Amino acid sequence: MTQLQITAFGDPSVLKLNPSLDKVPAEGEVRVRICYAGVNPIDAKTRAGLGWAAAQNKDKLPWTPGYDVAGVIEKLGPGVSAFKEGEPVCGMVGFPLAGGGYAESIVVSERELVKLDGVSLKQGAALPLAGLTAWQGLFEHGGLKGGQRVLILAGAGGVGHLAVQFASAYGAEVVVTASKDNHVFLHGIGASKMVDYHDADWVAQVGPVDLVLDLMGGESGKAALACVAKGGKLVTVPTLTAQLIKDAGAALGVEVTGMLVHPDTRQLAQMLILLRQGGAHITLAGEHTLAEGALAHQALERGHTRGKLVLRMPAAERYPA
Ligand SMILES: NC(=O)c1ccc[n+]([C@@H]2O[C@H](COP(=O)([O-])OP(=O)(O)OC[C@H]3O[C@@H](n4cnc5c(N)ncnc54)[C@H](OP(=O)(O)O)[C@@H]3O)[C@@H](O)[C@H]2O)c1
């Protein structure tokens, strides 16, 4: 099998295809023939040498990025009871250190996977990390309740467009920041108010909200503190600027929480039900082959993808998307 690896941190050109042997699953593990892998900003940040996963992996290169996979169970290790060979699955795997999704196959614990029933492999690969971040940010950390007003910064991105749909399905009033080009799209998936962050008075346009899901961090996250109503809170998702925003929140008396997404197959299964029932849909900004992984990273780093990007493996041809 082939995997897309880095042997040094750097720009997208450090991603190189390397041949490797399929691993044999041990007790409780399965081998998945990957059809699609999701691409997330943390993959690009770690590739560039930024953040906690890069610091932890710096002496363990080569490293294969990728935490989101969807494919077909190819081989069962001893004692595996939850899956059968040939079943389609998806999962958030090897998070946060091992990664390994930018590959034609991966061996993981059966506990990391969920059956894909009535949801395509492509949607299954695009969902896990972004969906879990949106879900946990809104509900676990943000404590969002139906009828509340929530502001989602960067509503059009991978996490944002799922957060819009989850919050709206939950009965919240959803306000988003996005460039004008994305306003019709965001209205179509459940946002009731769209604010262009290029406008100097965007904070005033938003008005008071019970919760901010800050997917931008930095100066945008700091500015959004002014939108938080009394008793409300701001959940800041990008880890690199979380402390900056917590400090700014403390100075203003606004509750700020940082977060790190965690794998949760129960939540993943709930989101898959929502997808299957048509309550949410993942917009794909693009699809690249494994060999073109650098193009996907370049697109993400330009910062304006709408929805998610996925990498397509050769096995995708053998199974319906
Ligand atoms: N802590 C964690 O566990 C965790 C988990 C997942 C993600 N994250 C972080 O969360 C952030 C969002 O992730 P993502 O996957 O959603 O990113 P993404 O898909 O790359 O976000 C792209 C979106 O950002 C929007 N955008 C760019 N500049 C903006 C601005 N100034 N204001 C509002 N929107 C803007 C773009 O919309 P326009 O085209 O309209 O500009 C685009 O749709 C990333 O920093 C990521 O690393 C953290």
PDBQT file of the ligand as one rigid body, heavy atoms in Angstrom, charges set to zero:
ROOT
HETATM    1  N1  LIG A 401      -9.404  22.547  19.039  1.00  0.00    +0.000 N 
HETATM    2  C1  LIG A 401      -9.817  21.568  18.268  1.00  0.00    +0.000 C 
HETATM    3  O1  LIG A 401     -10.025  20.440  18.716  1.00  0.00    +0.000 OA
HETATM    4  C2  LIG A 401     -10.092  21.843  16.805  1.00  0.00    +0.000 A 
HETATM    5  C3  LIG A 401     -10.803  20.904  16.053  1.00  0.00    +0.000 A 
HETATM    6  C4  LIG A 401     -11.119  21.202  14.720  1.00  0.00    +0.000 A 
HETATM    7  C5  LIG A 401     -10.713  22.419  14.158  1.00  0.00    +0.000 A 
HETATM    8  N2  LIG A 401      -9.981  23.268  14.919  1.00  0.00    +0.000 N 
HETATM    9  C6  LIG A 401      -9.581  24.581  14.365  1.00  0.00    +0.000 C 
HETATM   10  O2  LIG A 401     -10.770  25.311  14.113  1.00  0.00    +0.000 OA
HETATM   11  C7  LIG A 401     -10.584  26.162  12.983  1.00  0.00    +0.000 C 
HETATM   12  C8  LIG A 401     -11.699  25.944  11.968  1.00  0.00    +0.000 C 
HETATM   13  O3  LIG A 401     -11.562  24.657  11.389  1.00  0.00    +0.000 OA
HETATM   14  P1  LIG A 401     -12.281  24.327  10.007  1.00  0.00    +0.000 P 
HETATM   15  O4  LIG A 401     -11.961  22.921   9.670  1.00  0.00    +0.000 OA
HETATM   16  O5  LIG A 401     -13.693  24.739  10.037  1.00  0.00    +0.000 OA
HETATM   17  O6  LIG A 401     -11.477  25.332   9.037  1.00  0.00    +0.000 OA
HETATM   18  P2  LIG A 401     -11.707  25.635   7.501  1.00  0.00    +0.000 P 
HETATM   19  O7  LIG A 401     -12.661  24.681   6.906  1.00  0.00    +0.000 OA
HETATM   20  O8  LIG A 401     -10.365  25.733   6.878  1.00  0.00    +0.000 OA
HETATM   21  O9  LIG A 401     -12.374  27.112   7.501  1.00  0.00    +0.000 OA
HETATM   22  C9  LIG A 401     -12.466  27.769   6.282  1.00  0.00    +0.000 C 
HETATM   23  C10 LIG A 401     -13.499  28.855   6.387  1.00  0.00    +0.000 C 
HETATM   24  O10 LIG A 401     -13.018  29.951   7.140  1.00  0.00    +0.000 OA
HETATM   25  C11 LIG A 401     -13.740  31.103   6.708  1.00  0.00    +0.000 C 
HETATM   26  N3  LIG A 401     -13.040  32.327   7.077  1.00  0.00    +0.000 N 
HETATM   27  C12 LIG A 401     -11.783  32.723   6.712  1.00  0.00    +0.000 A 
HETATM   28  N4  LIG A 401     -11.496  33.906   7.302  1.00  0.00    +0.000 NA
HETATM   29  C13 LIG A 401     -12.598  34.267   8.039  1.00  0.00    +0.000 A 
HETATM   30  C14 LIG A 401     -12.899  35.366   8.906  1.00  0.00    +0.000 A 
HETATM   31  N5  LIG A 401     -12.015  36.345   9.142  1.00  0.00    +0.000 N 
HETATM   32  N6  LIG A 401     -14.111  35.377   9.513  1.00  0.00    +0.000 NA
HETATM   33  C15 LIG A 401     -15.017  34.393   9.295  1.00  0.00    +0.000 A 
HETATM   34  N7  LIG A 401     -14.798  33.329   8.493  1.00  0.00    +0.000 NA
HETATM   35  C16 LIG A 401     -13.582  33.268   7.887  1.00  0.00    +0.000 A 
HETATM   36  C17 LIG A 401     -13.863  30.926   5.226  1.00  0.00    +0.000 C 
HETATM   37  O11 LIG A 401     -15.073  31.520   4.815  1.00  0.00    +0.000 OA
HETATM   38  P3  LIG A 401     -15.063  32.736   3.749  1.00  0.00    +0.000 P 
HETATM   39  O12 LIG A 401     -14.668  32.115   2.443  1.00  0.00    +0.000 OA
HETATM   40  O13 LIG A 401     -16.475  33.209   3.800  1.00  0.00    +0.000 OA
HETATM   41  O14 LIG A 401     -14.042  33.710   4.223  1.00  0.00    +0.000 OA
HETATM   42  C18 LIG A 401     -13.889  29.401   5.028  1.00  0.00    +0.000 C 
HETATM   43  O15 LIG A 401     -15.165  28.915   4.689  1.00  0.00    +0.000 OA
HETATM   44  C19 LIG A 401      -9.172  25.860  12.473  1.00  0.00    +0.000 C 
HETATM   45  O16 LIG A 401      -8.280  26.789  13.034  1.00  0.00    +0.000 OA
HETATM   46  C20 LIG A 401      -8.873  24.489  13.037  1.00  0.00    +0.000 C 
HETATM   47  O17 LIG A 401      -7.497  24.216  13.167  1.00  0.00    +0.000 OA
HETATM   48  C21 LIG A 401      -9.657  23.016  16.213  1.00  0.00    +0.000 A 
ENDROOT
TORSDOF 0
